[in-house]
Every structure is written in C-alpha cells, then in structure tokens.
C-alpha cells in the first residue's frame, strides 16, 4: 500500500476513535490517537495475515501468520477501528462502542468472539507474557510468523 493510502486510512481511524469515544462519552482517546500510525502500518502493510478474497480470515490458532496482542486494552478504540477498516468486522459496528450488549467494550475480551481478538487485555502488561508464549510456540513449531505486542 502506498504511503498516501496509509495516511488516508490513519486519518479515518483517528476520526473513528474520536466518534467512538464521543459517542459513549467514555474512553481513552489520547493513547488510541497516539498509536494510530503504528496499528495502521502493522495491519495494512507489515503483518502477514491470512486472507480470502482480499479480506482477512481470522484463525484463532494463528499458524502461518503474524500475530498482534494488545497489552494496554484501554486503547481499544484504535484497535477496533483498525480491525474494522481492515475488514475483520463491519465498520458500522463501531457505533456500538461501550454500549450494552456490544462486542466492542472498553477493554477487548474474547468471550465476545470479535474477529481479530485473541486475548482479553484489561490488565496492563499481560500482553507481553502472552506474546512471549506465542512467539516460543511459533519457534517450537517451526512457524515463521512474527509476534507483535
């Protein structure tokens, strides 16, 4: 993807973050806005993802693909927007952020079965230990995929 296209996606993700946080009058916009370029670069340019028909296919096992673990779950708006814009789930679902019965809660969870989410990330720092475990498993299995946290 060309840099101009990545910049447009990042700009849209920033708008999504502000809309989500404003829509529920709750959340952490600063951290999300500060990580926008990083997540857009990872998901739209750097990470090797499983795809079918140009859309990502979520495989909970993560074999033969790169993995991302969000350790600071309170910046979920940037991750949700990036995942939606990448095609993991409908963009319209972002309007449900932090609402009752929404899959998009303040911290990502696995029981909501949101595509792209492999671990719940509410407790700060846990993402690093999970990522280390995933990286070791990939190494032991001869999987060349990378792990980002």
N, C-alpha and C positions, 0 to 999 in steps of 0.2 A: 504494500500500500504506500502511495506517495505521501510525503510529509504534509502536503496541503490537505489531503484527505484525513490523515490522522489528526491534524489541527481542528478540522471541522467536527470530527467525532468527539474530540475532547471538549470543544465548545458546547456541543449538545449535551454531553454528560454533565458539565457544570450547570447548565440550565436545569437539567433533570434533578440534580442534587438540591438546588435552591427550591424548586417546585415541591419536591417531596417533603423537605423539612418545613417549608412554609405551610404546606397543606395540612400537616398534622400539628403544627406549632410545637414541634419537639424534634430533637436530634442534635447531631454534631456536624454542622456544615464545614467548619474550618478544616478538620482533618480530612474530610472527604474531598474538599476542593483542592487541598494540598497534594493529594495522591492521584489526582485525575490523570495526569500525563503518564504516570507510571503504569496504572492499570490499563489504560488505553493502549500503550505501547506493548504491554505483555500480551493482551488478548487479541489485538488486531494485527500485530506484526511479529512478535518474538516467539510466543509459545506455540509448540506443535500440538494441535488439538485434533481429535477425531472428528471427521466431517462426513456428511452425506448430503448431496445436492447443495453444496455451498453453505450448509448450516452445521453448527457444532452438534455432535451427538454425545450426550452425557453418559459416561461409563463410570459407575461408582468405583470400580477396581482401578481405573486409571492406568492400565497397562498400555505400553507403547504410545504414550502421550506425555506431555509435560503437565505438571500439577501446580496448582496455586492454593495456598492456605492463608486465610486472613486471620492474623493473630489479634489485631485490635478491632473486635467486632463492632464497636460503636461507630466506625466509619462505613457502616453497611450501605448508606446511600450511594457511594461511589461504586461499590461492587455490584449492587443491584442494577444500577444504570448501565454499567459496562456489560454485565451479563445479558441484560435485555437488548441493548443495542447490538450485541454480538449475535443474538438470535437464540439464546437459551430459553427464553420465555417471552410472552407478548409484552411489548412496550407499554401497552395500556394498563398492565397490572401495577405499574409503578404508582398509579393514583391511589392504590390501597395501602401504601406505606404506613405502618404502625396503626392500622385500623383493626378493629375486632375481626377475627377470622381471616385475616390476611396472611399470606405466606411470607410477606415482607415485613418482618418485625424489626425492632430496634437493633437487635443482635441476630445474626444469621443462626438458624437452627436446622437440624437435619430432619426432625420429625415433620416438617412442613413439606418435604420432598421437592424442594425447589432445585431445578436443574442447575448444576454448576457448584452446589454447596456440598462439600464432603464432611465438614465438621462444624459443630456449634462453636462459635467463637465469642463467648461473652467474657470469659476470664482472661485478662491480659497475660500474654506470654505463653499461653498453651500452644499456640500455633507453631512455635519454633520446635517444641518437642515432637509434635505430630509430624512436622515436615522432616525432621531428622529421621524418625522412624520410617516414613515413606521413602526417603532417599536411600536408607540402608536396605529396605526391601527391594527397591529397584536394582540396587547394586547386586544383591544376592541372587536376584532372578535374571540378571543379565539384561535388564531393561535399560535402554539408553536415554529414556526420558529424563528431563530435568525437573527439579522441585523448587518452586519459588515460594517465599513466605514474606 
